[in-house]
Amino acid sequence: MMNLNALKIDPEFQGKIPPLTFEELNQLEANILRDGRIINPIIVWQGLIVDGHNRYTIAKKHPEIPFTVHEKEFASRYEAIIWICKNQLGRRNLTPEQKKYLVGKQYEAEKALIPNEKGTNQYTSLVGGQNDHQPKNEKTRARIARETNTTDSFVRRAEHFAKGVDAAEEAVPGTRQKVLSGEVKPTAAEIASVARAPPEERPALVAEICKPKPPKPLAQKQKAPPAIAAPLPDASTSDEEAPDEEPTSAPAPSEPIFPQKENEPLKVDRQQILEIANNRYHVKQLANGAAMLCEVSGAANSMMRRWESVFRDYPDILSDAENRASVERTIQKLRDYLKNLEDKMEELL
C-alpha cells in the first residue's frame, strides 16, 4: 500500500471536481468504515490526485483503513484536466452550472493542445482510435458538443462561463462553489465580465454578483400589450384595419396602442409620449432592517460553508498544532465580536 504522504493535492485539479456536501461526505465515511476498506482506488498522475480527493481525506483520518492507488499516464497537465472533466461529466448528480463549468474547462484544455482552431483537431487524432464512429477532421467544439449532448454554441458559452468563474474564485475565494452549487445565480454576461475586468476591479464585481437578487414581481393575470398590437383609432385608420374581435379587456387610457401592421408608422402624440415616460419612473423604496436580514443570514451561512470546505479538504489545519492555534485565535475574535454585538442589543432593549 502506497504511503499517503507521497500523494499530493493539486489545487487546479481539485477545483474541477464538484465537492460533496457535508452530509454526503459523512455518508461516504460511514460506508468506508462499515466496509472496512476503501473500495474505489485513489487515481493519481505523477503523485498528484486526479480522482479520489474525498477518499484520500478519509484515508488520512483513518490510517488503519486499507486503500489502493491507481496510476494514470498522461502526456501533459492538459490531458489530465481533460480526463478529470470527462470523468466528472459522467456523474448523474451535477448541477447545470457544474456541467457548464466542466464542459468549458474541457474545451479550454483541449484547445491548449492544438496550435490553432482553424485546422484539424490534434487531440482528436490522439484519441480517434478509441471511437470508430468519430467523424474525421471534426472540430474540437463540435466533438465536445456531441460527446456531452449539447450544442456548439453551448460549448462556446461554457468556455466564457468557466473563465469567469475561475476569475471570480481568484478574486474572492469561495465564489466558485457558490456559483456551481446554484447558491448564486449570475447571468452569463455578469460572470463573463469578471474575466474581462482588470484584476483590481474583480472583487467589487464579484461582490455585486453575489448580492441577493430582488424578488421578481408577481406575474399579472394579463400581460402588457406587445410592441406590435392594434392600430390607434384615428382619422387615418380605416375600419378594415381594425381587429375583427373585441379585446377581452380594454387597455388603460394612458397606455399607447401600437400599430398592428408591420412597418406601419407609429401614431402617438406628444401628450402620450410624456405619459409613457412618466409612467416608467417609480419612487424607489428604501431598504430597512427587515429587508437586510438576508444579508446577515447569508454572511453567516457563507462563512460556515467555507470553513467546512476548507477543514474537509485540508484536515491538517486542525491536526497541526500551529495551524490549530491560528484557528483558535480567529474563533476568539469572532467570540469577542459576537459578545460586543450582544451587549449592544441589550442596551437597545
N, C-alpha and C positions, 0 to 999 in steps of 0.2 A: 504494500500500500504506500503510495507516494506521500511524502511529507507535506502537510498542508502549508507549512511556511514557504515551500517552494512555489506555491501558486500566488498569483498577483491579480488584483482587480484593476482593470484599465477603465478609467472614468468614461472615455469615449465609447468603449464597447458597452459598458453598463448602461449608459444613457440611452441606448437603442432598445433596451429591454423594459417593457412596462412593469413597474413594481407590483408586488402583491399587496393587497390591503392588510391591515393589521390582523384581521380575522383569518384571512387566507394563509398568512404566514404561520399563525398559531396552529391552524389545522394541519398544514404541511409538517410542522414539527411534531405534532401529536401522532400523525401517521408514521413518520420515521421512527419514533420511539416505540410505537406499537409493533412495527415490523422488525425492529432490532437492527436495521441496516438501511443505508441509502440505496434504493433500488436503481434509480437512473444515474448514470455516470456524470461527473463534472467534466465538461468538454473544454479543452484548452488548446491554445496555439502558442507555441514558444513560451509556455509557462503562464500565459495570460488567459483568464477565464473568458470564454465566448458564450457559454451557456451553463447555468447551474449556480448563479450567484447566491441564491437563497439556500441551496443545498450546502454550499461552501460555508455560509454563515452558521448554519445549524451544525455542521461538522466541527467547526471551531468551538462552538458552545458545548458540544458533547463529543469530546475526543475519543471516547470509548466506542462510538458507533462506527462500524466499518463502511468504507466508501470506495468507489473506483474512479479512475480518471481515464478519459479517452482523449488521445492527442489527434488533432486535425492538422492537415497540411494546407497552407495557403501560400500563394506566391507573394502576397503583399497584404498590408492592412486593409486596402480597399476590398480585396476578395474576402477577407474576414468579415468586414462590415456587411457586404452583400449576403454572405451566408447567414449572419445574425438576423438581418432584416427578413430574409426569406423564411428562416426558421420561425421567427415570431409571427409572421403573417399567416402561418399555418394554425395559429391558435384560434379558438372559436369565440373567446370572450373579450375580443378587442373592442374598444370604443371606436366610433367613426374617426375621432381625432387621432387615436393611436395608429389606426390603419393608414390614415393620410400621411402621418409623420414617417412611418416606416417605408411607405412607397416612395416618398420624397427623398429619404436618405439612401434608399437602394439606387434610385435613379442618379443621385448625385455621385455615389461611389462608382457606379458603372461608367458614368461619363468621364470620371477621372482616369479610367483605364484606356480611354480612347483619345488619340491625338486631336481629333475634331469630330463634330457631329454631322459632317457633310457626306461622308462615305459609309463604308460598311462598318458594322459593329465588331470590334476586335474581341470584346468579351464574349459576344455571341459565338464567334468562331472557336473560342476555347471550350465552350460547353455544348456546342452544337451536336456533338456525337451522342449526347445523353438524351436528345429528343429528336427522333427521326421525323416528327411531324412539324418541326420548326421551319418556317419559310426561310429561303435563302436570302441573304442581304437585308434582313429585316432590321429596321432602325430600332435603336435601344428603347425609345419611349413607347413605340408601338408594341414591342415584345413584352415590356413590363405591363402595359395595359392589358394585353391578352392574358398574361400569366395571373394577374391579380383581379381579372374580371372587371376592369374599369375601362376608362376611355383615355385616349391620347391627351386630351385637354386636362383630364383629372390628374394625370401624372405630372404634367407641366405645373399645374397649380399646387400639387403636393410638394414639389421641389421648393417653390417660393414659401409655402407654409412651413416646411421643415427649417429653412434658413431663418425665417422669422422667429420660430420657437427657440432655436439654438441661440440666436442673438439676445432674445429676451431672458433666457436662462443665464447667459453670461453676465447680463446687466443686473439681474435680480435673481439670485439662486432660489430655486423652488418654483419658479414660474412655469417651467416645462411640465411639471407634474400637475399643476393647476389646470393648464390648458388641455393636456392629454386626457385627464380624468373627466373633463367636461365641467369642472367647477367654475372655470372662467371660460366664457364663450366669445372670444373676439371675432370680428368679421375677418374675412380673408385679406381685405385691404389694410385693416388695423395691424394684423400680425406681420404682414409682409413689410409694412412701413418701418418696423423696428430694425430690420436688417439693412434697410437703405439709409437710416438715420446715422449721423455721426455718433461715435461711441459715447460721448459726453451727454448726448441728449436721450439716450436709450432708457435710462432709469425712469425719467419723467414720463416717457411714452408708455412704459410697462405699468407704471402706477396708474395712469389714466385708463389703460385697458382693463386693469384688474378692479376698477371701481364697480360697485354694484350697479347694474343697469336699471333705469327706472321701469316700473311695471308698464306693460303695454296697455293702452286704453281698451276698454271693453268694446267688442265689435258691435256696431249699431245694427239694428234689425234691417234697415235699408241702407245700402251703400250710397255714397255721394255719386251724383251723376258723372259719368265718364267724360273725358275730354271731347269726345265726339258724341253728340246727342241730338235732340230735336232742334230745329231752327228757331230763332227768335221770331215771334209773331210781329211782323211789321208790314208796312205797305208794300215792300218789295218782295214779300214772301207770298207765293201763290197758294191756293187751297190744295193744289195737287201735291205740294211738298210736305204737307202736314202728315203726321203719323195716322195710320188707319185706326188704331185703337187708342182709347184714352189711357193715360198712365194710371197706375193703381193709386198713387198719391201725388199731389201737386208739389212741385219744388217750392222752397221758401222764396218769398218775393225778392229777397236780397241776393239770391243766387243766380248767376247768369246761366242761360241755356245756350249751349254752344251749337254750331252748325252740325247738321246730321250728315250732309253730303261731303265727301272728301274734296279738299281744295276749295271749298266754298268760303268766301271771305267772312270773317267774324264781325257780327253786328252788335257791338257793345258801346253804349255812350259813355261819356266821361264820368257821370254820376255812378254808373255801375262799376267802373274801374276803381273809383275811390272806395266804394262799399266792399269790393273784393279785397283791396289792400288792407282796409281797416279790420276786416274780419280775420285776417291772418295773424294778427297780433293779440296775444293774451297776456294778462298780468301774470308773471311767474310767482308761484307760491314759495316763500322762503322755507328752507328746511328747519325743522325743530328737533328737539332732543329725541323724541319718539321715532322720527324718521331716520335718525343716525344710529339707533341702537344696533342696526345690522352691521355697521362699521365695527363697533366694539366686539360683537359676537364673532364676526368674520375674522378679525385680527387674532382673537384668542384661538379659534379653531385652526387657523392657518399655522400659528406657532406650534400647536400640539402636533399637527400632521407633519410639519417639517422636522421637529425634534424626533418623532417616531421614525421617520425615514432615515435620518442621519444615524440614530442609535442602531437601527436594524442593519444598515449597510456597513457601518464602521463600529463594530462592537468593542474595539479596543478603546474607544472614547470612555467607556465606563469601566473597562477592566484595567486600563493603565492608570497608575496612581496619580501621575502628573496631570493627565487629561481629566481624570475624575475630580481632582481638586479645582481645576478651572471651571468645570460644570457646576460644582457646588458654589463657587463664587457667583456665577451667573444666577443660580437659583436664589441665592441670598439677596441679590439685587432686586429680583422680582418680588421676593417676600417684602423687602423694605418698601418698594413702590406700592404694592397692594395694601400694606399696613397704613401708609400715608393716605391712600385713597379712601380706605375705610374710615379713618379719622375725619377726613373732610366730609364724608357722607353723614357721619354722626353729628357734626357741627351744624349741618343744614336741617336736621330734624327739629 
